[in-house]
Amino acid sequence: MKKRFWTIAGMVLLMVSTLQADSGTLFGLRAGFYTDADEPFIGVEYLTGLAPSIDFNPNIEYVLMDRVTYLTFNLDTHYDFYDRAGGFMYVGGGLGLTYTKFEGASESNTDAGLNLFVGGGLLRRSFIPYVQAKAVLGDYDEFVLGFGIRF
């Protein structure tokens, strides 16, 4: 199952890097902790502007659990508030799809939900570090603390 994740992640990285080169959008890596699952996650993201201060931020997160495949696919949008010192905060929301499958089980579970989040970061020349807190509301609610870096 981890091999499948890395194959998908590689394809997403290739696609995003191609889009980034063509349109000036950003690619990012993220990590953190799913508090209810009590497990860390890693992920990839894409960021592109829709309008001034409004960004579209689809992302995939893989929760690192033993004997369980736990993936989230998110279509998030956020509004950015910039300050003069090169920092920013943002608030946003989006639709999320959570996929879980226990090792050896014949069936998997897919849950659609709502993401609500707030975050902040620093604008730098070649990268943008940020932190984020996210509530996932669905059949199985989750609270996520994360950090990332965008290029």
N, C-alpha and C positions, 0 to 999 in steps of 0.2 A: 504494500500500500504506500509506503514512503517513496518507493521508486516512482510510482504514478504521480505523487505530489511533485517530486523534483522534475519530472518530465513536463508536467503542466506549468510549473513555475518557470522552467527554462523557456518554454514557448511564450509565456506572458512577457518575460524579460526581453526576449528578442523582438516581439511585437511592439512593446512599449519603447524600447530603445530606438527602433525605426521611426515610430511616430514622434518621439522626442526630437530626433535630428531634423525632421521635416517641419515641425510646427512650433518649436520652442516650448513645448509643454514639459512637465517635470515627471520624473520617475522617483520612487522612494522605496525604502526598506523600513519595516516597522517591527517592533517586538513589544512584549509586555506580559500582562497577566490577566487571565480570566478568573475573577475572584470566586464565583460560585462553583465553577469546575475545579478550582484550586490548582490550576496548571498554567504554565507559560505558553506564549504563542509567538510565531514568527509570521511575517507577511510581506506582500509586495503591493505597491499602489501606483496609480497614475493620477496626475493632477493637470487639469487644463481649465483655463478661464472660460466662463460662459458670458460674463458681463463684468464691468468694473467691480472689484471686490467680491465677486461670486465665482466660486470654483466648483467644478465637477470632479469628484474624487473616488472613482471605483477602486476597490481593493479586495484582496483575498487574504484571509488569515487562516493559518493552520495551527490548531491547538495541539500541543505535544503531550498526548495521553498514551499510556500503555494499553495496548489491545483495543483501542478505539480510534477510528478515523473521525476526526472532528474538524470540519472545514466551514468557513463562512465566506460567502460571496456578497459583497456590499456595493450598492449604488448610492453613494453619499454625495451631498451638496452642502457647501458651507459659505457663510458670509464672513469676510475678514475685516477686522478693525485694526488699522495700522497706526503706529505712533512715530514720532519724528526721530526717535533714537534707533530705529531699525528693528523694532520688535513688532509683534502683532498678536492678536487674539482672534479666535473665531468661534462661531456657534453654528451648528448644523444638524441635519437629519438626513435620513434616507431609508431605503428599503434594503433589508438583509434577508439572505437565505442561508439557513444553517443545515448542514448535512452531517449526520452521525451514523456510524455503522460499527457495531461491536464485532471484534474478531471472531470468526466462526459462525456468525449469525447469517441467516439467509436473507434477512430483510434489513433495510436501512430506514432512517427517519429523516424527513425533510420538513423544516419549519420556516415559514415566512414570518418576518417581524419588522419592527420599526426600530431604527437606530436614532438616538438622540445624543449629541455629544458637544463638548466644549474643549478648546485647546488653545495653545499659544506657542510661539516660537520666536526665533531670531533670523533676520534676513542677513545672509552672508554672501560673499561674491560667488563662491562655487558650490555652496550647499546651504540647506535650511534645516537646522535641528528643531524639533518640536516635541511637546508632550500633549497627551489627550486623555480625557476621561469620557467613557461611552456607556450609555445604558442601552441594552438590547431588550426590547419588549416584544414578547411572542408567547408561544406555548411554554417555553422555558426561558424565563427572564435571566439576564446575565449582566454583570457590571464588569467593565474592562478598563484597566489602566495601561496605557501604552506610551511609547516614545518612538521617534523615528527620525529619519534623515532623508531629505529630498535633494536630488541632484539636477 
